[in-house]
Amino acid sequence: MRIRKARPDHAPSIADLANTVIRDTAITFTTEEKTTEGLATAIADSDAYFVACDGASVIGYACYFQFRGGPGYRHTMEHSIVLAEEARGRGVGRALMSALETDARNKGVHSLFAGVSGENPAGVAFHASIGFREIARLPEVGYKFGRWMDLVLMQKLL
């Protein structure tokens, strides 16, 4: 397994991973699927996308982006991480987050947030195991699959 900066040609694989989570799980509240074109543009415009590759296959990705708009938030980022099912429990998530955090720290990021679905206890446990702490639980702010869901905000100071 190898962690590397994502390239626009990784966009189809990233879209497949993201869209599986969007369609089939409550890990994310969004219902709008990612497009290959949109992801390729985002990757080309940003230096904050990473992929985990097992041979030629992308088995996970992570990225970060400004938490809120405006210059006062320029040192605070939020991240997203998605793993293929076969990558879970193999250290892939830790490796991706390590690369992401190192990159963010080197670019002057001070605070990194995770917005984790309350229906994703494994995601909460994963983030806690790598040094994030729960800051807030926002009740019933996400709606998907005909039900309201909580959002757990977790933070790590870099």
Backbone as CSV, one residue per row, in Angstrom:
resi,resn,N_x,N_y,N_z,CA_x,CA_y,CA_z,C_x,C_y,C_z
1,MET,0.841,-1.172,0.000,0.000,0.000,0.000,0.889,1.240,0.000
2,ARG,0.478,2.231,-0.778,1.255,3.459,-0.896,0.328,4.668,-0.818
3,ILE,0.753,5.676,-0.081,0.015,6.934,0.014,0.702,7.945,-0.885
4,ARG,-0.086,8.658,-1.668,0.474,9.666,-2.574,-0.519,10.799,-2.766
5,LYS,-0.038,11.906,-3.288,-0.929,13.003,-3.668,-1.814,12.509,-4.807
6,ALA,-3.072,12.883,-4.741,-3.997,12.497,-5.804,-3.711,13.313,-7.060
7,ARG,-3.998,12.686,-8.186,-3.903,13.339,-9.498,-5.303,13.344,-10.117
8,PRO,-5.547,14.233,-11.065,-6.868,14.247,-11.704,-7.283,12.894,-12.290
9,ASP,-6.321,12.078,-12.719,-6.706,10.774,-13.269,-7.154,9.776,-12.195
10,HIS,-7.016,10.133,-10.928,-7.569,9.321,-9.840,-9.061,9.601,-9.633
11,ALA,-9.587,10.645,-10.268,-10.968,11.075,-10.040,-12.002,9.961,-10.242
12,PRO,-11.918,9.123,-11.270,-12.938,8.065,-11.406,-12.950,7.105,-10.212
13,SER,-11.790,6.737,-9.728,-11.720,5.829,-8.572,-12.233,6.504,-7.309
14,ILE,-11.885,7.772,-7.120,-12.363,8.514,-5.954,-13.882,8.659,-6.030
15,ALA,-14.402,8.955,-7.218,-15.856,9.074,-7.381,-16.547,7.757,-7.037
16,ASP,-15.985,6.635,-7.464,-16.578,5.330,-7.140,-16.646,5.120,-5.630
17,LEU,-15.551,5.422,-4.924,-15.524,5.263,-3.468,-16.541,6.195,-2.808
18,ALA,-16.510,7.457,-3.178,-17.390,8.450,-2.563,-18.849,8.138,-2.842
19,ASN,-19.161,7.784,-4.067,-20.562,7.576,-4.430,-21.153,6.328,-3.794
20,THR,-20.346,5.327,-3.534,-20.827,4.155,-2.801,-21.263,4.570,-1.400
21,VAL,-20.456,5.389,-0.742,-20.787,5.872,0.604,-22.018,6.775,0.551
22,ILE,-22.094,7.644,-0.441,-23.230,8.560,-0.572,-24.529,7.776,-0.794
23,ARG,-24.505,6.802,-1.694,-25.715,6.032,-2.026,-26.154,5.085,-0.920
24,ASP,-25.192,4.423,-0.281,-25.515,3.247,0.519,-25.395,3.403,2.033
25,THR,-24.903,4.548,2.523,-24.649,4.647,3.962,-25.126,5.974,4.539
26,ALA,-25.162,6.015,5.849,-25.442,7.250,6.587,-24.142,7.874,7.095
27,ILE,-23.002,7.443,6.548,-21.711,8.023,6.924,-21.648,9.487,6.510
28,THR,-22.278,9.808,5.394,-22.410,11.194,4.961,-23.886,11.500,4.814
29,PHE,-24.258,12.743,5.047,-25.652,13.127,4.914,-25.993,13.540,3.490
30,THR,-24.994,13.794,2.671,-25.265,14.246,1.321,-25.914,13.132,0.493
31,THR,-26.729,13.534,-0.440,-27.338,12.590,-1.378,-26.905,12.895,-2.808
32,GLU,-26.123,13.933,-2.963,-25.673,14.359,-4.285,-24.354,13.666,-4.625
33,GLU,-24.381,12.832,-5.642,-23.185,12.075,-6.005,-22.118,12.967,-6.635
34,LYS,-20.873,12.553,-6.469,-19.728,13.262,-7.043,-19.607,12.902,-8.524
35,THR,-19.152,13.858,-9.313,-18.875,13.565,-10.727,-17.372,13.452,-10.918
36,THR,-16.996,12.642,-11.868,-15.573,12.501,-12.189,-14.994,13.846,-12.604
37,GLU,-15.737,14.593,-13.405,-15.256,15.890,-13.883,-15.076,16.873,-12.731
38,GLY,-16.046,16.920,-11.844,-15.945,17.826,-10.701,-14.785,17.480,-9.793
39,LEU,-14.582,16.189,-9.550,-13.453,15.768,-8.715,-12.122,16.046,-9.402
40,ALA,-12.031,15.796,-10.693,-10.777,16.058,-11.419,-10.412,17.538,-11.320
41,THR,-11.413,18.394,-11.439,-11.172,19.835,-11.313,-10.746,20.192,-9.888
42,ALA,-11.441,19.636,-8.902,-11.097,19.918,-7.503,-9.675,19.473,-7.187
43,ILE,-9.294,18.304,-7.669,-7.937,17.790,-7.428,-6.908,18.677,-8.114
44,ALA,-7.190,19.086,-9.355,-6.253,19.944,-10.092,-6.107,21.306,-9.421
45,ASP,-7.181,21.795,-8.803,-7.176,23.117,-8.181,-6.673,23.115,-6.749
46,SER,-6.474,21.933,-6.168,-6.096,21.829,-4.761,-4.877,20.924,-4.622
47,ASP,-4.117,21.188,-3.607,-2.962,20.335,-3.307,-3.234,19.552,-2.025
48,ALA,-4.523,19.282,-1.756,-4.887,18.708,-0.465,-5.698,17.413,-0.608
49,TYR,-5.480,16.673,-1.687,-6.110,15.369,-1.897,-5.032,14.297,-1.866
50,PHE,-5.321,13.203,-1.178,-4.396,12.082,-1.069,-5.129,10.796,-1.402
51,VAL,-4.408,9.840,-1.967,-4.979,8.526,-2.242,-4.097,7.454,-1.624
52,ALA,-4.742,6.356,-1.264,-4.040,5.146,-0.848,-4.194,4.164,-2.001
53,CYS,-3.077,3.670,-2.489,-3.090,2.759,-3.632,-2.549,1.396,-3.216
54,ASP,-3.219,0.369,-3.667,-2.781,-1.012,-3.496,-2.549,-1.519,-4.910
55,GLY,-1.298,-1.513,-5.332,-1.009,-1.765,-6.732,-1.557,-0.619,-7.548
56,ALA,-2.370,-0.919,-8.552,-2.963,0.118,-9.391,-4.322,0.581,-8.874
57,SER,-4.829,-0.044,-7.821,-6.166,0.281,-7.313,-6.126,1.339,-6.220
58,VAL,-7.040,2.300,-6.309,-7.224,3.281,-5.246,-8.169,2.648,-4.222
59,ILE,-7.671,2.503,-2.986,-8.474,1.856,-1.938,-8.908,2.840,-0.851
60,GLY,-8.572,4.100,-1.037,-9.001,5.115,-0.092,-8.532,6.489,-0.533
61,TYR,-9.204,7.494,-0.021,-8.761,8.864,-0.276,-9.089,9.726,0.926
62,ALA,-8.378,10.820,1.017,-8.621,11.822,2.054,-8.310,13.187,1.461
63,CYS,-9.013,14.190,1.930,-8.752,15.559,1.486,-9.106,16.509,2.623
64,TYR,-8.638,17.738,2.505,-9.040,18.759,3.466,-9.330,20.057,2.745
65,PHE,-10.118,20.890,3.423,-10.616,22.121,2.826,-10.968,23.071,3.962
66,GLN,-11.063,24.358,3.662,-11.310,25.351,4.704,-12.630,25.065,5.412
67,PHE,-12.604,25.124,6.726,-13.751,24.810,7.572,-14.928,25.737,7.302
68,ARG,-14.680,27.021,7.267,-15.695,28.028,6.966,-15.043,29.087,6.097
69,GLY,-15.864,29.870,5.407,-15.343,30.915,4.532,-14.768,32.083,5.308
70,GLY,-13.937,32.834,4.638,-13.385,34.047,5.221,-11.965,33.862,5.723
71,PRO,-11.179,34.933,5.693,-9.764,34.852,6.038,-9.490,34.484,7.494
72,GLY,-10.418,34.766,8.389,-10.212,34.427,9.791,-10.158,32.931,10.048
73,TYR,-10.651,32.139,9.087,-10.667,30.683,9.230,-9.567,30.000,8.410
74,ARG,-8.637,30.747,7.870,-7.659,30.170,6.939,-6.733,29.122,7.567
75,HIS,-6.671,29.065,8.887,-5.829,28.074,9.561,-6.639,26.926,10.159
76,THR,-7.925,26.880,9.809,-8.808,25.827,10.307,-9.405,25.086,9.124
77,MET,-9.191,23.782,9.084,-9.648,22.959,7.973,-10.557,21.845,8.461
78,GLU,-11.368,21.351,7.547,-12.168,20.157,7.768,-11.669,19.113,6.788
79,HIS,-11.784,17.867,7.152,-11.319,16.836,6.236,-12.406,15.807,5.951
80,SER,-12.142,15.051,4.908,-13.003,13.936,4.529,-12.083,12.747,4.275
81,ILE,-12.524,11.569,4.676,-11.753,10.347,4.428,-12.738,9.235,4.102
82,VAL,-12.442,8.480,3.049,-13.287,7.361,2.627,-12.369,6.204,2.257
83,LEU,-12.710,5.040,2.776,-11.946,3.830,2.472,-12.843,2.805,1.796
84,ALA,-12.254,2.050,0.885,-12.950,0.895,0.338,-13.124,-0.123,1.460
85,GLU,-14.150,-0.922,1.375,-14.416,-1.897,2.439,-13.202,-2.780,2.709
86,GLU,-12.527,-3.215,1.657,-11.380,-4.119,1.838,-10.163,-3.432,2.458
87,ALA,-10.189,-2.101,2.542,-9.065,-1.358,3.131,-9.235,-1.138,4.634
88,ARG,-10.431,-1.352,5.140,-10.702,-1.068,6.552,-10.003,-2.075,7.457
89,GLY,-9.461,-1.547,8.569,-8.786,-2.404,9.544,-7.375,-2.798,9.159
90,ARG,-6.820,-2.173,8.135,-5.469,-2.510,7.653,-4.472,-1.377,7.861
91,GLY,-4.871,-0.302,8.553,-3.973,0.827,8.772,-3.989,1.849,7.655
92,VAL,-4.851,1.659,6.674,-4.920,2.576,5.530,-5.413,3.951,5.974
93,GLY,-6.445,3.979,6.801,-6.970,5.253,7.283,-5.942,6.029,8.084
94,ARG,-5.221,5.333,8.943,-4.168,5.995,9.734,-3.075,6.560,8.825
95,ALA,-2.689,5.797,7.816,-1.644,6.255,6.889,-2.111,7.474,6.097
96,LEU,-3.353,7.441,5.623,-3.886,8.599,4.903,-3.938,9.830,5.801
97,MET,-4.434,9.651,7.021,-4.539,10.789,7.930,-3.175,11.320,8.339
98,SER,-2.204,10.466,8.486,-0.847,10.909,8.811,-0.298,11.803,7.696
99,ALA,-0.463,11.377,6.452,0.005,12.178,5.315,-0.755,13.496,5.241
100,LEU,-2.070,13.433,5.437,-2.897,14.630,5.378,-2.503,15.617,6.477
101,GLU,-2.339,15.124,7.695,-1.986,16.001,8.812,-0.604,16.623,8.631
102,THR,0.351,15.846,8.152,1.700,16.385,7.907,1.638,17.497,6.873
103,ASP,0.920,17.259,5.791,0.783,18.262,4.734,0.111,19.517,5.278
104,ALA,-0.991,19.333,6.014,-1.720,20.481,6.566,-0.842,21.270,7.536
105,ARG,-0.151,20.574,8.418,0.737,21.228,9.395,1.809,22.040,8.656
106,ASN,2.389,21.459,7.617,3.435,22.144,6.847,2.915,23.385,6.126
107,LYS,1.596,23.435,5.909,0.980,24.590,5.246,0.379,25.576,6.245
108,GLY,0.669,25.397,7.526,0.232,26.361,8.524,-1.151,26.122,9.102
109,VAL,-1.716,24.939,8.865,-3.016,24.635,9.452,-2.827,24.404,10.945
110,HIS,-3.678,25.013,11.734,-3.609,24.907,13.189,-4.640,23.922,13.741
111,SER,-5.822,23.914,13.149,-6.929,23.136,13.678,-7.575,22.333,12.561
112,LEU,-7.807,21.047,12.823,-8.415,20.165,11.831,-9.690,19.578,12.430
113,PHE,-10.790,19.687,11.695,-12.081,19.192,12.140,-12.503,17.964,11.363
114,ALA,-13.286,17.122,12.036,-13.981,16.009,11.414,-15.449,16.152,11.757
115,GLY,-16.309,16.080,10.762,-17.752,16.037,10.979,-18.192,14.602,10.746
116,VAL,-18.507,13.880,11.808,-18.785,12.450,11.727,-20.263,12.196,12.025
117,SER,-20.888,11.418,11.180,-22.288,11.060,11.412,-22.427,10.346,12.750
118,GLY,-23.454,10.705,13.493,-23.737,10.017,14.747,-24.063,8.546,14.541
119,GLU,-24.376,8.175,13.312,-24.651,6.779,12.978,-23.395,6.039,12.523
120,ASN,-22.239,6.662,12.745,-20.961,6.064,12.357,-20.054,5.953,13.590
121,PRO,-20.389,5.079,14.542,-19.554,4.969,15.745,-18.131,4.525,15.439
122,ALA,-17.936,3.763,14.375,-16.574,3.368,14.000,-15.762,4.594,13.579
123,GLY,-16.398,5.550,12.896,-15.717,6.783,12.505,-15.349,7.634,13.707
124,VAL,-16.250,7.711,14.684,-15.956,8.449,15.918,-14.788,7.784,16.641
125,ALA,-14.825,6.456,16.762,-13.749,5.721,17.449,-12.424,5.876,16.712
126,PHE,-12.454,5.813,15.382,-11.227,5.988,14.597,-10.611,7.352,14.874
127,HIS,-11.413,8.398,14.783,-10.867,9.743,14.998,-10.346,9.919,16.421
128,ALA,-11.053,9.374,17.401,-10.577,9.450,18.788,-9.234,8.738,18.929
129,SER,-9.054,7.620,18.223,-7.810,6.846,18.336,-6.607,7.557,17.728
130,ILE,-6.852,8.545,16.854,-5.733,9.283,16.260,-5.633,10.708,16.803
131,GLY,-6.254,10.942,17.959,-6.039,12.203,18.657,-7.092,13.267,18.493
132,PHE,-8.190,12.980,17.811,-9.284,13.945,17.731,-10.120,13.824,19.007
133,ARG,-10.706,14.931,19.423,-11.607,14.849,20.565,-12.945,15.445,20.183
134,GLU,-13.976,14.869,20.769,-15.328,15.325,20.482,-15.525,16.711,21.075
135,ILE,-15.952,17.648,20.242,-16.178,19.033,20.640,-17.666,19.301,20.829
136,ALA,-18.479,18.701,19.949,-19.924,18.945,20.020,-20.669,17.815,19.335
137,ARG,-21.882,17.619,19.778,-22.818,16.706,19.116,-24.034,17.550,18.770
138,LEU,-24.273,17.697,17.471,-25.375,18.518,16.991,-26.553,17.601,16.669
139,PRO,-27.597,17.646,17.489,-28.705,16.711,17.297,-29.536,17.026,16.049
140,GLU,-29.845,15.981,15.320,-30.789,16.016,14.211,-30.515,17.122,13.193
141,VAL,-29.259,17.282,12.784,-28.936,18.287,11.771,-28.820,17.690,10.373
142,GLY,-28.708,16.379,10.275,-28.647,15.711,8.974,-29.921,14.928,8.725
143,TYR,-30.346,14.886,7.464,-31.547,14.140,7.114,-31.248,13.281,5.893
144,LYS,-31.456,12.003,6.041,-31.210,11.059,4.955,-31.947,9.770,5.268
145,PHE,-32.350,9.060,4.248,-33.050,7.784,4.408,-34.314,7.930,5.263
146,GLY,-34.943,9.107,5.200,-36.196,9.319,5.908,-36.074,9.519,7.407
147,ARG,-34.884,9.849,7.879,-34.715,10.055,9.320,-33.692,11.166,9.597
148,TRP,-33.817,11.749,10.780,-32.892,12.770,11.254,-31.704,12.106,11.930
149,MET,-30.519,12.689,11.730,-29.292,12.120,12.294,-28.451,13.211,12.943
150,ASP,-27.698,12.813,13.966,-26.801,13.722,14.677,-25.476,13.850,13.930
151,LEU,-24.822,14.973,14.138,-23.471,15.204,13.624,-22.541,15.366,14.822
152,VAL,-21.464,14.621,14.827,-20.453,14.712,15.879,-19.282,15.514,15.318
153,LEU,-18.997,16.657,15.931,-17.837,17.456,15.529,-16.648,17.060,16.402
154,MET,-15.547,16.736,15.733,-14.322,16.344,16.429,-13.198,17.229,15.925
155,GLN,-12.236,17.523,16.804,-11.170,18.473,16.481,-9.831,17.934,16.938
156,LYS,-8.819,18.253,16.144,-7.442,17.965,16.524,-6.627,19.217,16.251
157,LEU,-5.884,19.670,17.263,-4.978,20.794,17.081,-3.648,20.241,16.567
158,LEU,-3.205,20.796,15.456,-1.978,20.293,14.856,-0.750,20.998,15.410
